[in-house]
Amino acid sequence: MSSPRAVVLVEGESDRIALLTLAGRRGRDLVGEGLEVLAMGGITNVRTFAERFGPRGLDLPLSGLYDAPEERQLRHGLARAGIDVGPTTGDLAAAGFCCCTADLEDELVRALGVGRALEVVERAGETASFRLLAQMPAQRGWSDHLLVRRFLTSQSGRKARYARLFTEALDLEEVPAPLTAVLDRTG
């Protein structure tokens, strides 16, 4: 894309894939609409991206997804880039930055439910890998919800793969609020 009309900042590739997948399911082509969804490689890079695309750079409208535990870092990075979003989580939401309670993977697993998430894992041919992880001493006694979340981070590329698979498996009315809010903000 040569010149976007707006930018959506997300922490990582799995967030980017989930947003693009959901947009496609809702009949939207974000690139065609002039929106660029950028994976920042972690919340600590928000200042760099906000400076490049925000008021001190290309002066494009910004929005994004972030994880609740990272709110302070997001707020700090935006402020350092000259973007004042106010003191509350609600102010961030009003500015277009939508909060995932723990992280996007947690939002997706809760929206699907553990049973349906495990069905997706089975269809992907990874049930044996999941069971092996669940039997490891460090994970014994963990809830199935925590095991699914750990499974997603136990192999490189798995979070991104399952961001797509889980988002595809959701009924559109089950989509986690932060994903819906970001897309609604850009529409």
TIVO-2410 file (N, C-alpha, C; in nm, 3 decimals):
# residues 187
REC num residu      c1      c2      c3 atome chaine
REC   1      M   0.086  -0.117   0.000     N      A
REC   1      M   0.000   0.000   0.000    CA      A
REC   1      M   0.090   0.123   0.000     C      A
REC   2      S   0.060   0.215  -0.090     N      A
REC   2      S   0.146   0.333  -0.101    CA      A
REC   2      S   0.114   0.439   0.003     C      A
REC   3      S  -0.012   0.474   0.018     N      A
REC   3      S  -0.046   0.582   0.110    CA      A
REC   3      S  -0.177   0.549   0.182     C      A
REC   4      P  -0.167   0.495   0.303     N      A
REC   4      P  -0.291   0.460   0.374    CA      A
REC   4      P  -0.365   0.585   0.420     C      A
REC   5      R  -0.496   0.571   0.441     N      A
REC   5      R  -0.575   0.681   0.495    CA      A
REC   5      R  -0.584   0.674   0.646     C      A
REC   6      A  -0.554   0.555   0.703     N      A
REC   6      A  -0.554   0.534   0.848    CA      A
REC   6      A  -0.471   0.411   0.880     C      A
REC   7      V  -0.425   0.404   1.006     N      A
REC   7      V  -0.340   0.294   1.049    CA      A
REC   7      V  -0.396   0.234   1.178     C      A
REC   8      V  -0.398   0.102   1.181     N      A
REC   8      V  -0.437   0.028   1.300    CA      A
REC   8      V  -0.310  -0.038   1.354     C      A
REC   9      L  -0.272  -0.001   1.477     N      A
REC   9      L  -0.152  -0.056   1.539    CA      A
REC   9      L  -0.189  -0.174   1.628     C      A
REC  10      V  -0.120  -0.285   1.609     N      A
REC  10      V  -0.142  -0.403   1.692    CA      A
REC  10      V  -0.006  -0.454   1.740     C      A
REC  11      E  -0.007  -0.525   1.851     N      A
REC  11      E   0.119  -0.569   1.910    CA      A
REC  11      E   0.194  -0.668   1.823     C      A
REC  12      G   0.124  -0.770   1.772     N      A
REC  12      G   0.194  -0.875   1.700    CA      A
REC  12      G   0.117  -0.926   1.580     C      A
REC  13      E   0.181  -1.019   1.511     N      A
REC  13      E   0.126  -1.075   1.389    CA      A
REC  13      E  -0.006  -1.148   1.413     C      A
REC  14      S  -0.022  -1.214   1.526     N      A
REC  14      S  -0.149  -1.284   1.552    CA      A
REC  14      S  -0.265  -1.184   1.561     C      A
REC  15      D  -0.243  -1.069   1.621     N      A
REC  15      D  -0.346  -0.965   1.628    CA      A
REC  15      D  -0.382  -0.917   1.487     C      A
REC  16      R  -0.280  -0.895   1.407     N      A
REC  16      R  -0.299  -0.849   1.269    CA      A
REC  16      R  -0.381  -0.950   1.190     C      A
REC  17      I  -0.345  -1.076   1.201     N      A
REC  17      I  -0.415  -1.181   1.127    CA      A
REC  17      I  -0.561  -1.192   1.173     C      A
REC  18      A  -0.585  -1.185   1.302     N      A
REC  18      A  -0.723  -1.193   1.353    CA      A
REC  18      A  -0.807  -1.078   1.298     C      A
REC  19      L  -0.753  -0.957   1.299     N      A
REC  19      L  -0.828  -0.842   1.246    CA      A
REC  19      L  -0.857  -0.856   1.097     C      A
REC  20      L  -0.756  -0.896   1.020     N      A
REC  20      L  -0.776  -0.912   0.876    CA      A
REC  20      L  -0.874  -1.025   0.846     C      A
REC  21      T  -0.866  -1.133   0.922     N      A
REC  21      T  -0.958  -1.245   0.904    CA      A
REC  21      T  -1.101  -1.203   0.934     C      A
REC  22      L  -1.119  -1.134   1.046     N      A
REC  22      L  -1.253  -1.088   1.082    CA      A
REC  22      L  -1.307  -0.989   0.979     C      A
REC  23      A  -1.223  -0.898   0.935     N      A
REC  23      A  -1.268  -0.801   0.833    CA      A
REC  23      A  -1.315  -0.875   0.709     C      A
REC  24      G  -1.239  -0.973   0.664     N      A
REC  24      G  -1.279  -1.051   0.548    CA      A
REC  24      G  -1.411  -1.122   0.568     C      A
REC  25      R  -1.430  -1.177   0.687     N      A
REC  25      R  -1.556  -1.246   0.717    CA      A
REC  25      R  -1.674  -1.149   0.718     C      A
REC  26      R  -1.646  -1.023   0.748     N      A
REC  26      R  -1.751  -0.921   0.748    CA      A
REC  26      R  -1.763  -0.851   0.612     C      A
REC  27      G  -1.695  -0.905   0.512     N      A
REC  27      G  -1.705  -0.851   0.378    CA      A
REC  27      G  -1.625  -0.724   0.354     C      A
REC  28      R  -1.523  -0.703   0.435     N      A
REC  28      R  -1.442  -0.583   0.420    CA      A
REC  28      R  -1.303  -0.617   0.370     C      A
REC  29      D  -1.249  -0.531   0.288     N      A
REC  29      D  -1.112  -0.540   0.239    CA      A
REC  29      D  -1.039  -0.418   0.294     C      A
REC  30      L  -0.971  -0.436   0.407     N      A
REC  30      L  -0.908  -0.323   0.474    CA      A
REC  30      L  -0.805  -0.254   0.386     C      A
REC  31      V  -0.726  -0.331   0.314     N      A
REC  31      V  -0.625  -0.271   0.226    CA      A
REC  31      V  -0.695  -0.189   0.117     C      A
REC  32      G  -0.799  -0.244   0.058     N      A
REC  32      G  -0.875  -0.172  -0.043    CA      A
REC  32      G  -0.940  -0.046   0.011     C      A
REC  33      E  -0.971  -0.046   0.140     N      A
REC  33      E  -1.031   0.071   0.204    CA      A
REC  33      E  -0.926   0.175   0.244     C      A
REC  34      G  -0.799   0.142   0.223     N      A
REC  34      G  -0.693   0.237   0.259    CA      A
REC  34      G  -0.648   0.227   0.403     C      A
REC  35      L  -0.677   0.113   0.467     N      A
REC  35      L  -0.634   0.093   0.606    CA      A
REC  35      L  -0.515   0.000   0.610     C      A
REC  36      E  -0.419   0.035   0.690     N      A
REC  36      E  -0.302  -0.050   0.708    CA      A
REC  36      E  -0.301  -0.100   0.851     C      A
REC  37      V  -0.300  -0.232   0.867     N      A
REC  37      V  -0.291  -0.294   0.999    CA      A
REC  37      V  -0.145  -0.333   1.017     C      A
REC  38      L  -0.080  -0.271   1.116     N      A
REC  38      L   0.063  -0.291   1.136    CA      A
REC  38      L   0.092  -0.363   1.266     C      A
REC  39      A   0.162  -0.476   1.255     N      A
REC  39      A   0.212  -0.547   1.373    CA      A
REC  39      A   0.342  -0.477   1.414     C      A
REC  40      M   0.344  -0.427   1.538     N      A
REC  40      M   0.457  -0.346   1.585    CA      A
REC  40      M   0.572  -0.428   1.640     C      A
REC  41      G   0.553  -0.559   1.657     N      A
REC  41      G   0.659  -0.639   1.718    CA      A
REC  41      G   0.669  -0.615   1.868     C      A
REC  42      G   0.556  -0.584   1.929     N      A
REC  42      G   0.552  -0.562   2.074    CA      A
REC  42      G   0.513  -0.420   2.108     C      A
REC  43      I   0.451  -0.404   2.222     N      A
REC  43      I   0.398  -0.274   2.264    CA      A
REC  43      I   0.509  -0.171   2.288     C      A
REC  44      T   0.630  -0.219   2.316     N      A
REC  44      T   0.739  -0.123   2.341    CA      A
REC  44      T   0.775  -0.044   2.216     C      A
REC  45      N   0.723  -0.084   2.101     N      A
REC  45      N   0.752  -0.013   1.977    CA      A
REC  45      N   0.644   0.089   1.939     C      A
REC  46      V   0.546   0.108   2.026     N      A
REC  46      V   0.434   0.195   1.992    CA      A
REC  46      V   0.479   0.339   1.965     C      A
REC  47      R   0.574   0.387   2.040     N      A
REC  47      R   0.620   0.526   2.018    CA      A
REC  47      R   0.671   0.544   1.876     C      A
REC  48      T   0.755   0.452   1.831     N      A
REC  48      T   0.812   0.461   1.697    CA      A
REC  48      T   0.703   0.466   1.591     C      A
REC  49      F   0.606   0.377   1.602     N      A
REC  49      F   0.498   0.371   1.503    CA      A
REC  49      F   0.407   0.493   1.514     C      A
REC  50      A   0.376   0.536   1.636     N      A
REC  50      A   0.289   0.652   1.655    CA      A
REC  50      A   0.357   0.779   1.604     C      A
REC  51      E   0.488   0.790   1.621     N      A
REC  51      E   0.559   0.907   1.568    CA      A
REC  51      E   0.560   0.906   1.416     C      A
REC  52      R   0.578   0.789   1.358     N      A
REC  52      R   0.584   0.780   1.212    CA      A
REC  52      R   0.449   0.811   1.147     C      A
REC  53      F   0.341   0.758   1.206     N      A
REC  53      F   0.211   0.769   1.141    CA      A
REC  53      F   0.118   0.872   1.205     C      A
REC  54      G   0.146   0.914   1.327     N      A
REC  54      G   0.059   1.007   1.399    CA      A
REC  54      G   0.087   1.152   1.366     C      A
REC  55      P   0.051   1.243   1.458     N      A
REC  55      P   0.059   1.388   1.431    CA      A
REC  55      P   0.199   1.440   1.401     C      A
REC  56      R   0.302   1.375   1.449     N      A
REC  56      R   0.439   1.422   1.422    CA      A
REC  56      R   0.495   1.365   1.292     C      A
REC  57      G   0.421   1.273   1.231     N      A
REC  57      G   0.467   1.209   1.108    CA      A
REC  57      G   0.371   1.234   0.994     C      A
REC  58      L   0.307   1.128   0.948     N      A
REC  58      L   0.214   1.137   0.836    CA      A
REC  58      L   0.077   1.194   0.876     C      A
REC  59      D   0.056   1.211   1.006     N      A
REC  59      D  -0.069   1.268   1.059    CA      A
REC  59      D  -0.193   1.191   1.015     C      A
REC  60      L  -0.184   1.059   1.025     N      A
REC  60      L  -0.297   0.972   0.990    CA      A
REC  60      L  -0.375   0.937   1.116     C      A
REC  61      P  -0.504   0.911   1.102     N      A
REC  61      P  -0.580   0.861   1.217    CA      A
REC  61      P  -0.523   0.726   1.262     C      A
REC  62      L  -0.504   0.712   1.392     N      A
REC  62      L  -0.452   0.589   1.449    CA      A
REC  62      L  -0.558   0.524   1.536     C      A
REC  63      S  -0.558   0.391   1.537     N      A
REC  63      S  -0.638   0.313   1.630    CA      A
REC  63      S  -0.557   0.188   1.658     C      A
REC  64      G  -0.608   0.100   1.745     N      A
REC  64      G  -0.531  -0.021   1.770    CA      A
REC  64      G  -0.590  -0.111   1.876     C      A
REC  65      L  -0.525  -0.223   1.891     N      A
REC  65      L  -0.554  -0.322   1.994    CA      A
REC  65      L  -0.437  -0.326   2.089     C      A
REC  66      Y  -0.466  -0.348   2.217     N      A
REC  66      Y  -0.359  -0.368   2.313    CA      A
REC  66      Y  -0.408  -0.459   2.424     C      A
REC  67      D  -0.314  -0.515   2.499     N      A
REC  67      D  -0.345  -0.603   2.611    CA      A
REC  67      D  -0.349  -0.521   2.740     C      A
REC  68      A  -0.447  -0.547   2.824     N      A
REC  68      A  -0.465  -0.470   2.948    CA      A
REC  68      A  -0.335  -0.457   3.028     C      A
REC  69      P  -0.255  -0.565   3.043     N      A
REC  69      P  -0.132  -0.548   3.121    CA      A
REC  69      P  -0.032  -0.451   3.058     C      A
REC  70      E  -0.053  -0.417   2.931     N      A
REC  70      E   0.039  -0.327   2.860    CA      A
REC  70      E  -0.012  -0.183   2.851     C      A
REC  71      E  -0.122  -0.153   2.921     N      A
REC  71      E  -0.183  -0.020   2.907    CA      A
REC  71      E  -0.087   0.093   2.943     C      A
REC  72      R  -0.012   0.078   3.049     N      A
REC  72      R   0.080   0.183   3.090    CA      A
REC  72      R   0.183   0.210   2.981     C      A
REC  73      Q   0.238   0.104   2.923     N      A
REC  73      Q   0.337   0.121   2.817    CA      A
REC  73      Q   0.276   0.184   2.692     C      A
REC  74      L   0.153   0.146   2.660     N      A
REC  74      L   0.085   0.206   2.545    CA      A
REC  74      L   0.066   0.356   2.568     C      A
REC  75      R   0.014   0.388   2.684     N      A
REC  75      R  -0.013   0.528   2.719    CA      A
REC  75      R   0.117   0.610   2.714     C      A
REC  76      H   0.225   0.556   2.769     N      A
REC  76      H   0.355   0.624   2.772    CA      A
REC  76      H   0.408   0.645   2.629     C      A
REC  77      G   0.401   0.540   2.547     N      A
REC  77      G   0.451   0.550   2.410    CA      A
REC  77      G   0.372   0.651   2.327     C      A
REC  78      L   0.240   0.650   2.344     N      A
REC  78      L   0.159   0.747   2.271    CA      A
REC  78      L   0.190   0.889   2.316     C      A
REC  79      A   0.203   0.908   2.447     N      A
REC  79      A   0.234   1.042   2.499    CA      A
REC  79      A   0.369   1.091   2.447     C      A
REC  80      R   0.468   1.003   2.444     N      A
REC  80      R   0.601   1.041   2.393    CA      A
REC  80      R   0.596   1.076   2.245     C      A
REC  81      A   0.494   1.023   2.175     N      A
REC  81      A   0.478   1.054   2.032    CA      A
REC  81      A   0.387   1.175   2.011     C      A
REC  82      G   0.347   1.240   2.122     N      A
REC  82      G   0.265   1.361   2.111    CA      A
REC  82      G   0.116   1.336   2.104     C      A
REC  83      I   0.073   1.217   2.146     N      A
REC  83      I  -0.070   1.184   2.142    CA      A
REC  83      I  -0.120   1.170   2.284     C      A
REC  84      D  -0.203   1.263   2.326     N      A
REC  84      D  -0.261   1.259   2.460    CA      A
REC  84      D  -0.395   1.186   2.452     C      A
REC  85      V  -0.405   1.075   2.523     N      A
REC  85      V  -0.528   0.995   2.516    CA      A
REC  85      V  -0.609   1.003   2.644     C      A
REC  86      G  -0.570   1.085   2.738     N      A
REC  86      G  -0.646   1.096   2.862    CA      A
REC  86      G  -0.606   0.989   2.962     C      A
REC  87      P  -0.656   1.001   3.084     N      A
REC  87      P  -0.607   0.917   3.194    CA      A
REC  87      P  -0.674   0.781   3.213     C      A
REC  88      T  -0.783   0.752   3.141     N      A
REC  88      T  -0.856   0.628   3.169    CA      A
REC  88      T  -0.858   0.533   3.050     C      A
REC  89      T  -0.892   0.408   3.078     N      A
REC  89      T  -0.909   0.309   2.972    CA      A
REC  89      T  -1.019   0.354   2.876     C      A
REC  90      G  -1.123   0.416   2.931     N      A
REC  90      G  -1.230   0.469   2.846    CA      A
REC  90      G  -1.180   0.576   2.751     C      A
REC  91      D  -1.085   0.658   2.796     N      A
REC  91      D  -1.027   0.760   2.708    CA      A
REC  91      D  -0.949   0.694   2.594     C      A
REC  92      L  -0.879   0.587   2.626     N      A
REC  92      L  -0.808   0.513   2.521    CA      A
REC  92      L  -0.906   0.458   2.419     C      A
REC  93      A  -1.016   0.400   2.467     N      A
REC  93      A  -1.118   0.345   2.377    CA      A
REC  93      A  -1.177   0.455   2.289     C      A
REC  94      A  -1.205   0.570   2.348     N      A
REC  94      A  -1.259   0.682   2.271    CA      A
REC  94      A  -1.161   0.729   2.164     C      A
REC  95      A  -1.031   0.711   2.191     N      A
REC  95      A  -0.927   0.748   2.095    CA      A
REC  95      A  -0.905   0.638   1.991     C      A
REC  96      G  -0.975   0.524   2.007     N      A
REC  96      G  -0.964   0.416   1.909    CA      A
REC  96      G  -0.875   0.301   1.949     C      A
REC  97      F  -0.825   0.300   2.072     N      A
REC  97      F  -0.737   0.191   2.119    CA      A
REC  97      F  -0.818   0.100   2.211     C      A
REC  98      C  -0.839  -0.022   2.165     N      A
REC  98      C  -0.930  -0.115   2.231    CA      A
REC  98      C  -0.852  -0.221   2.308     C      A
REC  99      C  -0.899  -0.247   2.429     N      A
REC  99      C  -0.827  -0.329   2.526    CA      A
REC  99      C  -0.874  -0.474   2.527     C      A
REC 100      C  -0.780  -0.566   2.515     N      A
REC 100      C  -0.804  -0.709   2.538    CA      A
REC 100      C  -0.776  -0.735   2.685     C      A
REC 101      T  -0.864  -0.807   2.752     N      A
REC 101      T  -0.853  -0.825   2.897    CA      A
REC 101      T  -0.717  -0.879   2.939     C      A
REC 102      A  -0.678  -0.993   2.887     N      A
REC 102      A  -0.544  -1.045   2.913    CA      A
REC 102      A  -0.460  -1.026   2.786     C      A
REC 103      D  -0.508  -1.088   2.680     N      A
REC 103      D  -0.448  -1.072   2.547    CA      A
REC 103      D  -0.550  -1.123   2.445     C      A
REC 104      L  -0.519  -1.109   2.318     N      A
REC 104      L  -0.615  -1.147   2.215    CA      A
REC 104      L  -0.644  -1.297   2.219     C      A
REC 105      E  -0.543  -1.378   2.244     N      A
REC 105      E  -0.564  -1.522   2.248    CA      A
REC 105      E  -0.664  -1.559   2.356     C      A
REC 106      D  -0.653  -1.496   2.472     N      A
REC 106      D  -0.747  -1.520   2.580    CA      A
REC 106      D  -0.888  -1.481   2.536     C      A
REC 107      E  -0.901  -1.368   2.469     N      A
REC 107      E  -1.032  -1.322   2.420    CA      A
REC 107      E  -1.092  -1.425   2.324     C      A
REC 108      L  -1.011  -1.476   2.233     N      A
REC 108      L  -1.060  -1.573   2.136    CA      A
REC 108      L  -1.100  -1.704   2.200     C      A
REC 109      V  -1.019  -1.754   2.294     N      A
REC 109      V  -1.051  -1.880   2.362    CA      A
REC 109      V  -1.178  -1.865   2.444     C      A
REC 110      R  -1.193  -1.753   2.514     N      A
REC 110      R  -1.316  -1.731   2.592    CA      A
REC 110      R  -1.438  -1.721   2.502     C      A
REC 111      A  -1.424  -1.654   2.388     N      A
REC 111      A  -1.537  -1.638   2.296    CA      A
REC 111      A  -1.580  -1.773   2.237     C      A
REC 112      L  -1.483  -1.855   2.201     N      A
REC 112      L  -1.514  -1.987   2.146    CA      A
REC 112      L  -1.559  -2.085   2.253     C      A
REC 113      G  -1.500  -2.074   2.369     N      A
REC 113      G  -1.516  -2.176   2.472    CA      A
REC 113      G  -1.408  -2.281   2.450     C      A
REC 114      V  -1.364  -2.341   2.558     N      A
REC 114      V  -1.253  -2.437   2.550    CA      A
REC 114      V  -1.287  -2.555   2.461     C      A
REC 115      G  -1.409  -2.606   2.473     N      A
REC 115      G  -1.448  -2.722   2.392    CA      A
REC 115      G  -1.436  -2.696   2.244     C      A
REC 116      R  -1.488  -2.584   2.198     N      A
REC 116      R  -1.479  -2.552   2.055    CA      A
REC 116      R  -1.336  -2.518   2.014     C      A
REC 117      A  -1.260  -2.456   2.104     N      A
REC 117      A  -1.119  -2.428   2.074    CA      A
REC 117      A  -1.044  -2.560   2.052     C      A
REC 118      L  -1.072  -2.659   2.136     N      A
REC 118      L  -1.006  -2.788   2.120    CA      A
REC 118      L  -1.053  -2.860   1.994     C      A
REC 119      E  -1.175  -2.837   1.951     N      A
REC 119      E  -1.221  -2.893   1.823    CA      A
REC 119      E  -1.141  -2.833   1.708     C      A
REC 120      V  -1.110  -2.704   1.717     N      A
REC 120      V  -1.027  -2.640   1.614    CA      A
REC 120      V  -0.888  -2.701   1.615     C      A
REC 121      V  -0.832  -2.723   1.734     N      A
REC 121      V  -0.701  -2.787   1.746    CA      A
REC 121      V  -0.705  -2.926   1.682     C      A
REC 122      E  -0.811  -2.999   1.706     N      A
REC 122      E  -0.826  -3.133   1.648    CA      A
REC 122      E  -0.833  -3.126   1.496     C      A
REC 123      R  -0.915  -3.036   1.442     N      A
REC 123      R  -0.926  -3.021   1.296    CA      A
REC 123      R  -0.792  -2.981   1.234     C      A
REC 124      A  -0.710  -2.910   1.311     N      A
REC 124      A  -0.578  -2.868   1.263    CA      A
REC 124      A  -0.475  -2.980   1.274     C      A
REC 125      G  -0.517  -3.095   1.331     N      A
REC 125      G  -0.427  -3.210   1.341    CA      A
REC 125      G  -0.326  -3.201   1.453     C      A
REC 126      E  -0.356  -3.123   1.558     N      A
REC 126      E  -0.257  -3.103   1.664    CA      A
REC 126      E  -0.303  -3.152   1.801     C      A
REC 127      T  -0.400  -3.241   1.804     N      A
REC 127      T  -0.447  -3.292   1.932    CA      A
REC 127      T  -0.336  -3.364   2.007     C      A
REC 128      A  -0.255  -3.443   1.938     N      A
REC 128      A  -0.146  -3.515   2.005    CA      A
REC 128      A  -0.048  -3.417   2.069     C      A
REC 129      S  -0.017  -3.309   2.001     N      A
REC 129      S   0.074  -3.208   2.057    CA      A
REC 129      S   0.012  -3.143   2.181     C      A
REC 130      F  -0.118  -3.115   2.174     N      A
REC 130      F  -0.186  -3.056   2.289    CA      A
REC 130      F  -0.183  -3.151   2.408     C      A
REC 131      R  -0.212  -3.278   2.384     N      A
REC 131      R  -0.212  -3.377   2.493    CA      A
REC 131      R  -0.074  -3.394   2.554     C      A
REC 132      L   0.028  -3.392   2.469     N      A
REC 132      L   0.165  -3.403   2.518    CA      A
REC 132      L   0.198  -3.286   2.611     C      A
REC 133      L   0.162  -3.166   2.570     N      A
REC 133      L   0.184  -3.048   2.653    CA      A
REC 133      L   0.109  -3.061   2.785     C      A
REC 134      A  -0.015  -3.106   2.780     N      A
REC 134      A  -0.098  -3.117   2.901    CA      A
REC 134      A  -0.041  -3.217   3.001     C      A
REC 135      Q   0.036  -3.314   2.953     N      A
REC 135      Q   0.093  -3.417   3.041    CA      A
REC 135      Q   0.226  -3.377   3.102     C      A
REC 136      M   0.284  -3.269   3.057     N      A
REC 136      M   0.413  -3.226   3.110    CA      A
REC 136      M   0.397  -3.181   3.256     C      A
REC 137      P   0.496  -3.211   3.337     N      A
REC 137      P   0.486  -3.179   3.481    CA      A
REC 137      P   0.454  -3.032   3.509     C      A
REC 138      A   0.510  -2.942   3.433     N      A
REC 138      A   0.488  -2.799   3.459    CA      A
REC 138      A   0.343  -2.758   3.438     C      A
REC 139      Q   0.269  -2.832   3.356     N      A
REC 139      Q   0.130  -2.796   3.326    CA      A
REC 139      Q   0.027  -2.882   3.399     C      A
REC 140      R   0.073  -2.980   3.476     N      A
REC 140      R  -0.023  -3.065   3.547    CA      A
REC 140      R  -0.108  -2.983   3.641     C      A
REC 141      G  -0.238  -3.009   3.639     N      A
REC 141      G  -0.330  -2.938   3.726    CA      A
REC 141      G  -0.381  -2.807   3.667     C      A
REC 142      W  -0.333  -2.768   3.552     N      A
REC 142      W  -0.381  -2.646   3.489    CA      A
REC 142      W  -0.521  -2.667   3.434     C      A
REC 143      S  -0.598  -2.560   3.428     N      A
REC 143      S  -0.731  -2.567   3.366    CA      A
REC 143      S  -0.713  -2.584   3.215     C      A
REC 144      D  -0.815  -2.637   3.150     N      A
REC 144      D  -0.808  -2.652   3.004    CA      A
REC 144      D  -0.791  -2.516   2.935     C      A
REC 145      H  -0.853  -2.413   2.990     N      A
REC 145      H  -0.838  -2.279   2.934    CA      A
REC 145      H  -0.691  -2.235   2.933     C      A
REC 146      L  -0.624  -2.252   3.046     N      A
REC 146      L  -0.482  -2.216   3.054    CA      A
REC 146      L  -0.397  -2.304   2.965     C      A
REC 147      L  -0.433  -2.431   2.955     N      A
REC 147      L  -0.357  -2.522   2.867    CA      A
REC 147      L  -0.368  -2.480   2.721     C      A
REC 148      V  -0.487  -2.441   2.677     N      A
REC 148      V  -0.503  -2.396   2.539    CA      A
REC 148      V  -0.419  -2.271   2.516     C      A
REC 149      R  -0.423  -2.177   2.609     N      A
REC 149      R  -0.343  -2.055   2.594    CA      A
REC 149      R  -0.194  -2.087   2.589     C      A
REC 150      R  -0.149  -2.178   2.674     N      A
REC 150      R  -0.007  -2.218   2.674    CA      A
REC 150      R   0.029  -2.288   2.544     C      A
REC 151      F  -0.061  -2.373   2.496     N      A
REC 151      F  -0.041  -2.444   2.370    CA      A
REC 151      F  -0.015  -2.346   2.256     C      A
REC 152      L  -0.088  -2.236   2.254     N      A
REC 152      L  -0.075  -2.138   2.146    CA      A
REC 152      L   0.063  -2.075   2.142     C      A
REC 153      T   0.130  -2.070   2.256     N      A
REC 153      T   0.263  -2.007   2.262    CA      A
REC 153      T   0.378  -2.107   2.264     C      A
REC 154      S   0.345  -2.236   2.252     N      A
REC 154      S   0.448  -2.339   2.269    CA      A
REC 154      S   0.526  -2.370   2.142     C      A
REC 155      Q   0.492  -2.308   2.032     N      A
REC 155      Q   0.564  -2.331   1.907    CA      A
REC 155      Q   0.560  -2.205   1.823     C      A
REC 156      S   0.670  -2.172   1.761     N      A
REC 156      S   0.677  -2.052   1.678    CA      A
REC 156      S   0.572  -2.057   1.567     C      A
REC 157      G   0.501  -1.948   1.550     N      A
REC 157      G   0.401  -1.937   1.446    CA      A
REC 157      G   0.263  -1.988   1.483     C      A
REC 158      R   0.251  -2.055   1.595     N      A
REC 158      R   0.123  -2.115   1.633    CA      A
REC 158      R   0.020  -2.008   1.670     C      A
REC 159      K   0.061  -1.903   1.739     N      A
REC 159      K  -0.035  -1.797   1.774    CA      A
REC 159      K  -0.098  -1.738   1.649     C      A
REC 160      A  -0.019  -1.710   1.549     N      A
REC 160      A  -0.070  -1.652   1.425    CA      A
REC 160      A  -0.162  -1.750   1.353     C      A
REC 161      R  -0.123  -1.875   1.348     N      A
REC 161      R  -0.205  -1.977   1.280    CA      A
REC 161      R  -0.342  -1.987   1.347     C      A
REC 162      Y  -0.341  -1.995   1.479     N      A
REC 162      Y  -0.468  -2.012   1.550    CA      A
REC 162      Y  -0.547  -1.883   1.561     C      A
REC 163      A  -0.484  -1.769   1.547     N      A
REC 163      A  -0.560  -1.644   1.540    CA      A
REC 163      A  -0.655  -1.651   1.422     C      A
REC 164      R  -0.606  -1.699   1.310     N      A
REC 164      R  -0.690  -1.715   1.192    CA      A
REC 164      R  -0.795  -1.825   1.213     C      A
REC 165      L  -0.749  -1.943   1.258     N      A
REC 165      L  -0.841  -2.056   1.274    CA      A
REC 165      L  -0.951  -2.027   1.377     C      A
REC 166      F  -0.915  -1.968   1.490     N      A
REC 166      F  -1.015  -1.937   1.592    CA      A
REC 166      F  -1.112  -1.829   1.544     C      A
REC 167      T  -1.060  -1.728   1.476     N      A
REC 167      T  -1.147  -1.621   1.425    CA      A
REC 167      T  -1.242  -1.675   1.320     C      A
REC 168      E  -1.195  -1.766   1.237     N      A
REC 168      E  -1.282  -1.829   1.138    CA      A
REC 168      E  -1.389  -1.916   1.204     C      A
REC 169      A  -1.358  -1.976   1.318     N      A
REC 169      A  -1.452  -2.066   1.385    CA      A
REC 169      A  -1.561  -1.993   1.463     C      A
REC 170      L  -1.541  -1.867   1.493     N      A
REC 170      L  -1.640  -1.791   1.570    CA      A
REC 170      L  -1.763  -1.758   1.487     C      A
REC 171      D  -1.879  -1.763   1.550     N      A
REC 171      D  -1.997  -1.702   1.490    CA      A
REC 171      D  -1.974  -1.552   1.499     C      A
REC 172      L  -2.021  -1.478   1.401     N      A
REC 172      L  -1.993  -1.334   1.399    CA      A
REC 172      L  -2.047  -1.260   1.521     C      A
REC 173      E  -2.152  -1.311   1.582     N      A
REC 173      E  -2.204  -1.246   1.703    CA      A
REC 173      E  -2.123  -1.281   1.828     C      A
REC 174      E  -2.028  -1.373   1.816     N      A
REC 174      E  -1.943  -1.413   1.929    CA      A
REC 174      E  -1.808  -1.342   1.930     C      A
REC 175      V  -1.779  -1.264   1.830     N      A
REC 175      V  -1.647  -1.202   1.816    CA      A
REC 175      V  -1.619  -1.116   1.939     C      A
REC 176      P  -1.499  -1.129   1.996     N      A
REC 176      P  -1.464  -1.048   2.113    CA      A
REC 176      P  -1.481  -0.898   2.086     C      A
REC 177      A  -1.530  -0.829   2.187     N      A
REC 177      A  -1.560  -0.686   2.176    CA      A
REC 177      A  -1.443  -0.602   2.125     C      A
REC 178      P  -1.319  -0.626   2.170     N      A
REC 178      P  -1.210  -0.540   2.121    CA      A
REC 178      P  -1.190  -0.550   1.969     C      A
REC 179      L  -1.202  -0.670   1.913     N      A
REC 179      L  -1.187  -0.684   1.768    CA      A
REC 179      L  -1.299  -0.611   1.694     C      A
REC 180      T  -1.421  -0.630   1.742     N      A
REC 180      T  -1.536  -0.563   1.681    CA      A
REC 180      T  -1.520  -0.411   1.690     C      A
REC 181      A  -1.479  -0.363   1.807     N      A
REC 181      A  -1.466  -0.219   1.827    CA      A
REC 181      A  -1.363  -0.157   1.733     C      A
REC 182      V  -1.251  -0.223   1.716     N      A
REC 182      V  -1.148  -0.168   1.627    CA      A
REC 182      V  -1.200  -0.163   1.484     C      A
REC 183      L  -1.263  -0.270   1.440     N      A
REC 183      L  -1.315  -0.269   1.302    CA      A
REC 183      L  -1.427  -0.166   1.286     C      A
REC 184      D  -1.514  -0.155   1.384     N      A
REC 184      D  -1.621  -0.056   1.376    CA      A
REC 184      D  -1.563   0.085   1.370     C      A
REC 185      R  -1.455   0.106   1.444     N      A
REC 185      R  -1.391   0.237   1.447    CA      A
REC 185      R  -1.335   0.275   1.309     C      A
REC 186      T  -1.288   0.175   1.235     N      A
REC 186      T  -1.225   0.202   1.106    CA      A
REC 186      T  -1.325   0.207   0.991     C      A
REC 187      G  -1.448   0.165   1.017     N      A
REC 187      G  -1.549   0.154   0.909    CA      A
REC 187      G  -1.614   0.275   0.875     C      A
***
